[in-house]
């Protein structure tokens, strides 16, 4: 693995009896961590069968329904450890909360005694609503509903993580709501105008102008791309969004060097414009980190444990 650092140096974990505040205050991108004493309020765990690549002890997973701003029920699984903090995980395009990355990261977080919540965006997986191509801002609003829900229960969401399209969603969230101080972007796309031709064909603009939609076959299923949903994607400017992310918000971008869906150059573009940023490139990894799950999980957990340090 090759590591590129950009304007960010993390504090060492010098005590397991303290946590690092998720809201450090600093006038520059080099921040100092504020430590607060915490109590160990973990609940007992039972052994559950986990993904074979991340076998671990797991607490009971609670199925939770959360209404979004359109009164659609978002369904998710809470890996409850009893911690006040909950890390929220966001899946990618036409994926769901049971994606291998979501499973393995949630299991690793839980193993550290930290609660994790993985959920389906509206129109995906078990959540209500219709599936729409694009829909980036709608999904950022779904994420807002999730964070509000846990805040109403006096829980804290110190970190949000997203893979692929979910990586863009968590960055958009940070640019829009400014209430999260730690963001993990796994293989997000920098230029949303790219990658469209591969799915919709060279003549996608002419075709959608002519008939108002494009039907895409995707394995045994498919989906319809409307002109409105296509334009939502094309008009979502990640460069402008990232410029609106607070300088105190720490962003970790992880990307595979052999990503065949979104080139690693996209990650380097994020590194150029996000001030409080760390870039980790996983050598040899593809878009789904198929053969590099352990490296991915290790990189993510190193970042998470600089934000939340729990008692053993």
ROMARDREN-78328 format. One line per 2 residues: their letters; for each residue x, y, z of C-alpha. Coordinates in pm, 1 decimal. Last residue first. Layout:
// residues N
A = X/Y/Z; ...
// end
This chain:
// residues 312
XX = -1122.1/-290.3/2589.1; -1217.6/75.7/2636.4
XX = -1297.7/274.9/2323.8; -1102.0/526.8/2115.6
XX = -1318.3/720.0/1871.3; -1174.3/966.8/1624.4
XX = -823.8/826.0/1581.1; -981.0/480.5/1599.1
XX = -1193.9/557.4/1294.8; -888.9/644.6/1081.7
XX = -701.1/324.7/1163.6; -1028.5/136.0/1118.0
XX = -1068.5/252.5/759.4; -714.8/154.2/661.9
XX = -745.4/-189.0/827.2; -1083.5/-251.4/660.8
XX = -944.5/-169.7/318.2; -633.9/-380.4/365.0
XX = -844.4/-674.0/485.7; -1088.5/-640.6/195.9
XX = -813.9/-641.3/-68.0; -903.9/-924.6/-303.5
XX = -1240.8/-785.2/-412.0; -1163.7/-424.8/-314.6
XX = -1494.2/-336.7/-488.5; -1341.0/-85.9/-730.0
XX = -1023.3/-289.7/-780.3; -725.5/-305.4/-544.9
XX = -370.0/-351.9/-671.9; -216.6/-95.1/-436.8
XX = -461.0/53.9/-189.7; -423.8/431.4/-221.7
XX = -479.2/628.1/100.4; -547.5/1001.8/78.2
XX = -582.1/1224.8/385.3; -768.5/1553.3/378.8
XX = -831.8/1866.5/579.5; -813.0/2108.9/285.7
XX = -1032.5/1929.7/28.5; -927.9/2063.0/-313.4
XX = -618.9/1871.0/-424.8; -698.6/1548.4/-240.5
XX = -1035.0/1522.6/-418.1; -846.8/1537.8/-749.1
XX = -614.0/1260.3/-633.7; -914.6/1039.1/-563.0
XX = -1043.2/1096.0/-915.8; -701.6/996.8/-1052.7
XX = -761.9/650.4/-904.0; -994.4/577.2/-1194.2
XX = -1361.9/500.5/-1124.8; -1490.4/170.4/-1264.0
XX = -1168.4/-24.6/-1329.0; -1007.1/58.2/-995.4
XX = -649.8/-73.6/-1018.9; -491.3/172.5/-772.0
XX = -780.7/120.5/-533.2; -910.6/429.9/-356.4
XX = -944.5/551.2/2.7; -1033.5/913.5/77.6
XX = -1026.5/1027.3/441.0; -1188.8/1361.8/514.4
XX = -1152.1/1561.5/836.1; -1405.0/1842.6/878.9
XX = -1240.5/2143.5/1042.5; -1195.3/2312.0/703.5
XX = -1571.0/2296.0/654.0; -1682.3/2139.5/325.6
XX = -1799.5/2404.9/80.6; -1506.7/2358.2/-162.5
XX = -1605.2/1991.6/-178.4; -1944.8/2082.5/-322.2
XX = -1797.0/2300.0/-596.8; -1568.8/2018.1/-709.8
XX = -1844.3/1758.5/-671.5; -2067.5/1942.2/-916.5
XX = -2409.3/1776.8/-939.5; -2551.8/1906.1/-1268.5
XX = -2476.6/1587.6/-1463.2; -2632.2/1374.0/-1190.6
XX = -2950.8/1576.2/-1160.2; -2961.6/1598.0/-1540.3
XX = -2983.2/1220.0/-1564.6; -3259.7/1204.7/-1304.1
XX = -3469.1/1464.6/-1489.2; -3412.8/1304.2/-1828.7
XX = -3531.0/971.8/-1692.0; -3309.5/665.5/-1657.0
XX = -3507.8/343.6/-1631.9; -3370.5/37.4/-1455.6
XX = -3270.0/-319.1/-1524.9; -3292.7/-673.3/-1398.3
XX = -3133.5/-1003.4/-1488.5; -2795.5/-841.1/-1547.2
XX = -2833.6/-465.5/-1578.6; -3038.0/-364.8/-1882.1
XX = -3079.2/10.7/-1910.1; -3397.9/178.3/-2027.4
XX = -3340.2/535.0/-2145.9; -3589.4/816.1/-2090.1
XX = -3752.3/1124.9/-2241.3; -3792.7/977.9/-2589.7
XX = -3597.3/1217.5/-2811.4; -3406.7/1414.3/-2550.6
XX = -3307.6/1087.1/-2384.3; -3175.6/946.7/-2710.4
XX = -2985.3/1258.6/-2808.2; -2818.0/1281.6/-2467.5
XX = -2738.2/907.9/-2448.1; -2573.0/887.8/-2790.2
XX = -2246.1/733.3/-2672.1; -2414.0/467.4/-2457.9
XX = -2602.8/472.1/-2127.6; -2379.8/282.9/-1884.0
XX = -2029.7/342.7/-2020.6; -2136.1/683.8/-2151.4
XX = -2227.8/797.1/-1799.6; -1892.5/719.5/-1637.4
XX = -1777.8/1080.4/-1651.0; -2013.4/1374.8/-1602.0
XX = -2001.5/1295.2/-1231.4; -1641.8/1419.9/-1206.9
XX = -1487.2/1330.8/-868.4; -1624.7/978.4/-831.3
XX = -1607.4/809.5/-490.8; -1375.6/516.4/-422.7
XX = -1428.7/501.6/-45.4; -1496.9/846.6/100.7
XX = -1470.1/852.9/479.9; -1601.0/1167.1/652.3
XX = -1528.7/1309.7/996.7; -1663.7/1634.9/1144.3
XX = -2035.0/1592.6/1080.8; -2275.2/1883.8/1137.3
XX = -2188.4/2092.3/831.1; -2520.2/2019.1/650.6
XX = -2455.7/2079.1/279.3; -2086.5/2023.4/210.8
XX = -2066.9/1732.9/455.6; -2371.9/1571.8/296.4
XX = -2226.7/1612.4/-51.0; -1911.8/1436.1/71.3
XX = -2121.8/1155.5/223.8; -2317.9/1119.7/-102.6
XX = -2006.8/1114.7/-320.9; -1866.9/825.4/-121.0
XX = -2207.4/655.1/-139.3; -2173.1/661.4/-517.0
XX = -1857.4/453.2/-465.8; -1851.8/354.4/-96.5
XX = -1973.1/579.1/184.6; -1866.9/645.0/542.2
XX = -2007.9/885.9/801.0; -1826.3/956.2/1128.1
XX = -1908.5/1122.3/1462.8; -2275.8/1019.7/1470.8
XX = -2378.2/1081.3/1833.9; -2673.5/921.3/2013.9
XX = -2917.7/1121.5/2225.0; -3216.5/937.9/2075.4
XX = -3313.3/1245.2/1870.8; -2955.2/1248.8/1739.0
XX = -3009.8/895.2/1609.3; -3309.0/1002.9/1403.6
XX = -3143.8/1324.2/1286.4; -2850.6/1121.3/1150.4
XX = -3082.1/889.9/958.1; -3289.3/1177.5/818.1
XX = -2969.7/1352.0/705.1; -2860.2/1034.8/527.5
XX = -3187.3/1033.3/334.5; -3118.1/1399.8/248.4
XX = -2780.2/1301.4/105.1; -2969.5/1032.7/-86.9
XX = -3198.5/1294.4/-239.5; -2892.8/1501.0/-330.7
XX = -2733.3/1213.4/-518.8; -3048.6/1099.0/-700.2
XX = -2858.2/996.1/-1012.8; -3058.3/703.6/-1149.8
XX = -3379.1/669.1/-953.1; -3515.6/370.1/-760.4
XX = -3864.1/422.4/-623.2; -3946.6/447.0/-254.0
XX = -3937.0/214.3/44.6; -3621.6/59.7/185.1
XX = -3548.9/-311.8/162.0; -3267.6/-288.0/-92.1
XX = -3276.0/39.0/-284.6; -3555.9/283.6/-367.5
XX = -3473.6/493.7/-62.8; -3116.0/438.3/54.7
XX = -3056.7/108.1/231.3; -2892.7/110.0/573.6
XX = -2575.4/29.1/763.5; -2550.6/141.3/1125.2
XX = -2242.5/88.6/1340.5; -2190.1/79.4/1718.2
XX = -1836.5/96.5/1856.3; -1692.6/-177.8/2077.0
XX = -1382.9/-225.8/1859.3; -1531.2/-548.4/1716.8
XX = -1835.0/-344.8/1613.7; -1623.6/-128.0/1387.7
XX = -1470.1/-438.3/1228.3; -1810.7/-598.7/1174.2
XX = -1952.3/-278.8/1020.8; -1652.2/-255.7/786.2
XX = -1696.6/-617.4/677.0; -2068.6/-597.5/616.1
XX = -2064.8/-261.4/433.8; -1774.8/-376.8/215.1
XX = -1947.8/-705.8/135.1; -2274.0/-531.8/35.6
XX = -2556.9/-613.4/273.9; -2663.3/-247.5/314.3
XX = -2753.2/-222.9/-52.7; -2619.1/-185.2/-406.1
XX = -2763.8/-25.5/-716.1; -2503.0/254.8/-690.6
XX = -2309.6/254.9/-362.1; -2371.8/179.0/4.7
XX = -2366.9/421.7/298.4; -2233.2/340.7/647.8
XX = -2318.8/535.8/964.9; -2078.4/518.8/1262.1
XX = -2272.1/531.1/1590.0; -2134.4/686.0/1908.7
XX = -2312.4/643.2/2242.4; -2165.0/294.4/2268.8
XX = -2401.0/14.1/2371.0; -2261.3/-232.0/2119.3
XX = -2549.1/-222.0/1873.1; -2480.2/-321.5/1512.6
XX = -2783.6/-136.6/1379.4; -2930.8/-274.8/1058.4
XX = -3121.1/-48.6/820.0; -3453.8/18.0/655.9
XX = -3548.5/360.5/525.4; -3924.5/412.7/537.6
XX = -4057.7/672.6/294.5; -4223.1/979.2/446.9
XX = -4064.2/1207.6/185.2; -3829.5/1361.1/446.4
XX = -3708.0/1012.9/540.8; -3875.3/777.1/786.3
XX = -3641.4/545.4/980.1; -3701.2/171.0/1013.0
XX = -3460.2/-27.5/1231.3; -3349.2/-391.3/1224.4
XX = -3132.2/-458.9/1528.3; -2815.1/-663.1/1495.3
XX = -2728.8/-850.2/1812.6; -2368.6/-805.3/1916.0
XX = -2091.2/-959.3/1713.9; -1781.6/-1157.7/1786.6
XX = -1553.9/-1172.4/1485.2; -1492.6/-1341.3/1152.2
XX = -1393.8/-1080.0/891.6; -1312.7/-1255.2/563.2
XX = -1572.8/-1526.6/625.2; -1851.3/-1270.1/653.7
XX = -2006.9/-1304.6/997.3; -2179.3/-1581.9/1189.1
XX = -2290.5/-1451.4/1526.2; -2128.3/-1502.7/1864.8
XX = -2310.2/-1318.2/2140.5; -2215.4/-982.8/2284.6
XX = -2268.3/-833.0/2629.0; -2352.7/-460.6/2636.1
XX = -2089.4/-188.3/2627.3; -2117.7/102.0/2867.4
XX = -1749.6/181.1/2922.5; -1756.5/532.4/3054.2
XX = -1593.6/823.4/2879.4; -1333.0/1085.2/2963.8
XX = -1293.3/1362.8/2702.5; -996.7/1423.1/2477.1
XX = -964.5/1727.6/2250.1; -749.1/1666.0/1943.5
XX = -537.7/1946.9/1794.5; -592.6/2050.9/1436.6
XX = -376.8/2108.5/1131.7; -634.7/2231.3/878.5
XX = -634.9/2572.2/1044.4; -834.9/2770.5/1298.7
XX = -905.1/2463.7/1505.8; -1192.2/2312.3/1697.3
XX = -1220.6/1936.9/1727.8; -1576.6/1801.2/1692.4
XX = -1561.8/1424.2/1704.4; -1385.9/1453.1/2043.6
XX = -1114.6/1196.0/2083.4; -1214.7/931.3/2332.4
XX = -1047.1/849.6/2658.3; -977.5/539.0/2861.0
XX = -781.5/365.7/2585.0; -498.1/615.0/2614.2
XX = -214.8/726.9/2389.6; -386.3/658.4/2058.6
XX = -154.0/857.3/1836.8; -276.8/1182.8/1689.4
XX = -344.3/1204.8/1317.5; -152.6/1430.0/1079.8
XX = -334.5/1602.9/796.1; -235.3/1844.1/520.2
XX = -234.1/1576.8/249.3; -79.2/1239.6/316.0
XX = -24.3/986.1/39.1; 5.3/624.7/141.8
XX = 121.0/343.8/-83.1; 0.0/0.0/0.0
// end
